[in-house]
Amino acid sequence: MLFAGEDTPLLPNVLDKHGCTEKNAFPYRSQTRQPCFILENASRSIATKLASGSEGKYQCHQCHASIEIDRMRSHVGQHILCRLLGVPENSLHEQIQHCQPCGFCGRDTCTIDLKKSRNAFKVISSCPYASEFKLGNAKKSSKRQPCTNVPIHCSICDIDPKTKCRPVFWKFNIFHHIQTVHPAHWSNSSQRTQNLPSSFVDVLSVSDFELQEIVPLRSRPYPVPATTTLLSQCEPVHNDNPHARKRIRVS
């Protein structure tokens, strides 16, 4: 475990007052016998790295696969998309069960935000699995990382007067937000969005390439109505027919 103060005196003060403990008496405990100075996120992160059995990888909570850190977002996003589109994954050790799963780990205890840094937004997350990535690249589906689940602003929410920004959600989570907070933009009959600004539709859309790579056997349609999308939004598909590369359908 890693340790740090929380509702307890600082560690140096404890050491000055009580001295070092015997090995079998460590870690320090409060009067209620609760461990002191625990950094839960850091401890979980280290434990998970060890569980994966490989340096530079994390163990997926859902399927227990060892995944390279920079691919974790895309990997977990695939589990989230399967749940969103009704694709069962019965062999998972831990199901995606909540409405706002973290895009890095699939659980519901992590926060997500976007902070403006110069001319770009930086992803800020409390998740132990969080890693830096470029939003522009992550929005493009590829063979190596087909999933485009990234943090986005809700364009139909009001701007917060304090933060001067709109609230942030993971792309695949925002449909539940729209359904519950903006019901006028949700069709219960089709289970899809409706009457959204075209610029917001572009942000929410996924390519046919992404759907075919991740959920070819989906039982529900993607919640954004079908639109034509430029092929430049996904990895180029090699095809001898020059007309086949112009545009694709989203369904």
C-alpha positions in Angstrom: 0.0 0.0 0.0 1.0 3.6 -0.5 0.2 5.9 2.4 -0.7 9.6 2.9 -2.7 11.6 5.4 -6.5 11.7 5.3 -8.3 12.8 8.5 -5.1 12.0 10.4 -1.9 13.9 11.3 0.8 14.2 8.7 3.2 11.2 8.6 6.3 13.2 9.7 4.5 14.5 12.8 3.5 10.9 13.7 7.1 9.7 13.3 8.4 12.6 15.4 5.9 11.8 18.2 5.9 8.0 18.2 9.0 7.0 16.3 9.1 4.1 13.8 7.0 1.1 14.5 8.1 -2.5 14.4 7.5 -4.1 11.1 4.6 -6.2 12.3 2.9 -3.1 13.7 3.0 -1.3 10.3 0.9 0.4 8.9 -0.1 3.1 11.4 -3.7 2.9 12.5 -6.1 5.5 13.9 -7.8 5.2 17.2 -10.6 3.3 15.5 -8.0 0.8 14.1 -8.4 2.1 10.5 -5.3 2.2 8.3 -3.8 5.7 8.1 -2.2 7.5 5.1 -3.6 5.2 2.4 -3.5 6.5 -1.2 -6.3 4.3 -2.5 -6.0 5.2 -6.2 -2.3 4.7 -6.3 -2.5 1.5 -4.4 -5.1 0.1 -6.7 -3.1 1.1 -9.8 0.0 -0.7 -8.5 -1.9 -3.8 -7.5 -3.6 -3.9 -10.9 -0.2 -3.6 -12.7 1.1 -6.5 -10.7 -2.0 -8.5 -11.4 -1.5 -8.0 -15.1 1.8 -9.7 -14.8 3.4 -7.3 -17.3 5.1 -4.0 -17.0 3.4 -1.2 -19.1 0.1 -3.0 -19.0 -3.1 -3.0 -17.0 -5.5 -5.8 -16.3 -9.0 -5.1 -17.7 -11.5 -5.3 -14.9 -14.1 -6.7 -17.3 -12.3 -9.5 -19.2 -9.0 -9.7 -17.2 -6.9 -9.3 -20.3 -3.5 -7.6 -20.0 -3.8 -4.4 -22.1 -1.1 -1.9 -23.0 -1.8 1.3 -21.1 -2.2 3.5 -24.2 -4.8 1.0 -25.6 -6.9 0.7 -22.4 -9.3 3.5 -23.4 -10.1 1.8 -26.7 -10.3 -1.6 -25.2 -12.7 -0.7 -22.4 -14.7 1.4 -24.8 -15.4 -1.8 -26.8 -17.0 -3.4 -23.7 -19.1 -0.2 -23.2 -20.2 -0.2 -26.8 -21.2 -3.8 -26.6 -23.4 -3.0 -23.6 -24.9 0.0 -25.4 -25.8 -1.9 -28.5 -27.1 -5.1 -26.8 -24.2 -7.4 -27.5 -23.9 -9.9 -24.7 -20.4 -10.7 -23.2 -21.4 -13.5 -20.8 -17.8 -14.5 -20.1 -16.8 -11.2 -18.5 -15.6 -11.3 -14.9 -17.2 -7.9 -14.3 -20.1 -6.6 -16.4 -20.6 -3.0 -17.4 -23.7 -2.3 -15.4 -24.0 1.4 -14.7 -25.0 4.3 -17.0 -21.9 6.4 -16.7 -18.9 3.9 -16.8 -15.4 5.4 -16.8 -13.9 5.2 -20.3 -10.6 4.1 -18.9 -11.6 1.3 -16.5 -15.4 0.6 -17.0 -16.3 1.4 -13.4 -18.4 4.2 -12.1 -16.2 5.8 -9.4 -14.0 8.0 -11.7 -14.4 11.6 -12.7 -13.8 13.0 -16.2 -13.2 16.6 -17.4 -11.7 18.6 -20.3 -9.5 21.5 -19.5 -8.5 24.0 -22.2 -4.8 24.1 -22.7 -3.6 26.6 -25.2 -5.4 25.6 -28.4 -6.5 22.2 -27.3 -8.4 20.4 -24.6 -6.6 18.1 -22.1 -8.3 15.1 -20.6 -8.4 15.2 -16.8 -9.5 12.0 -14.9 -9.3 10.6 -11.4 -9.1 7.0 -12.8 -6.0 5.0 -11.9 -6.0 3.7 -15.5 -6.0 7.2 -17.0 -3.4 7.9 -19.6 -2.6 10.9 -21.8 -3.8 10.8 -25.4 -4.5 13.3 -28.2 -8.2 13.8 -28.7 -7.8 14.4 -32.4 -6.2 11.0 -32.9 -8.6 9.2 -30.6 -11.6 10.4 -32.5 -10.4 8.4 -35.6 -11.1 4.7 -35.6 -8.2 2.5 -36.6 -7.3 -1.2 -36.7 -5.1 -0.9 -33.6 -7.6 1.3 -31.7 -11.0 1.1 -33.3 -13.0 2.6 -30.5 -13.7 6.4 -30.5 -15.1 6.7 -27.0 -13.6 10.0 -25.9 -14.7 12.8 -23.4 -17.0 15.3 -25.0 -19.0 18.4 -24.0 -22.8 18.2 -24.1 -23.6 20.8 -26.7 -27.2 21.2 -25.6 -26.5 21.8 -21.9 -26.2 25.4 -20.6 -22.7 26.8 -20.0 -21.8 26.6 -16.3 -21.3 30.3 -15.1 -18.5 29.2 -12.8 -16.5 27.0 -15.1 -17.5 28.8 -18.3 -17.9 25.3 -19.9 -20.6 22.8 -20.6 -20.6 19.4 -18.7 -18.3 16.6 -19.9 -19.3 13.0 -20.6 -17.8 10.0 -22.3 -19.2 9.8 -25.8 -21.0 6.5 -25.3 -22.4 7.6 -22.0 -24.0 10.8 -23.2 -27.0 9.0 -24.7 -28.3 8.2 -21.2 -27.7 11.9 -20.2 -29.7 13.0 -23.3 -32.5 10.6 -22.5 -32.9 11.7 -18.9 -31.9 15.4 -19.0 -32.9 16.4 -22.5 -35.9 14.1 -23.3 -37.1 16.4 -26.1 -34.0 15.3 -28.0 -34.6 11.6 -27.5 -37.1 9.3 -29.3 -38.4 6.5 -27.1 -39.9 4.7 -30.1 -36.6 4.5 -32.0 -34.3 4.7 -29.0 -32.3 7.3 -30.9 -31.5 11.0 -30.6 -33.6 13.5 -32.5 -33.4 17.2 -33.4 -29.8 17.7 -32.4 -27.6 20.4 -33.9 -25.7 18.9 -36.9 -22.4 19.8 -35.3 -23.3 17.8 -32.2 -24.5 14.8 -34.4 -21.0 14.8 -36.0 -19.4 14.6 -32.6 -21.6 11.7 -31.5 -21.4 9.7 -34.7 -19.3 6.6 -35.3 -18.1 5.2 -38.6 -19.4 1.9 -40.1 -15.8 0.8 -39.9 -15.9 1.1 -36.1 -19.2 -0.7 -35.7 -18.1 -3.5 -37.9 -14.8 -3.9 -36.0 -16.4 -3.9 -32.6 -20.0 -4.9 -32.8 -20.8 -6.6 -36.1 -23.6 -8.6 -34.4 -25.2 -5.7 -32.6 -28.9 -6.2 -31.8 -29.7 -2.5 -31.4 -28.9 0.4 -33.8 -26.3 3.1 -32.7 -28.3 5.9 -31.0 -27.5 8.5 -33.6 -29.6 8.3 -36.8 -27.9 7.1 -39.9 -25.9 9.8 -41.8 -23.2 9.8 -44.4 -19.8 10.2 -43.0 -16.5 10.9 -44.7 -14.2 8.0 -44.7 -11.4 10.3 -43.4 -13.0 9.8 -39.9 -11.7 6.2 -39.8 -8.7 4.2 -41.0 -8.4 4.1 -44.8 -9.9 0.9 -46.2 -7.9 -0.6 -49.0 -10.1 -1.2 -52.0 -9.4 -1.5 -55.7 -12.6 0.4 -56.5 -11.8 4.2 -56.2 -15.4 5.0 -55.7 -15.7 2.7 -52.6 -13.5 5.0 -50.5 -15.5 8.2 -50.7 -18.1 7.8 -48.0 -19.7 5.2 -45.8 -23.0 4.8 -43.9 -23.5 4.8 -40.2 -26.1 2.5 -38.8 
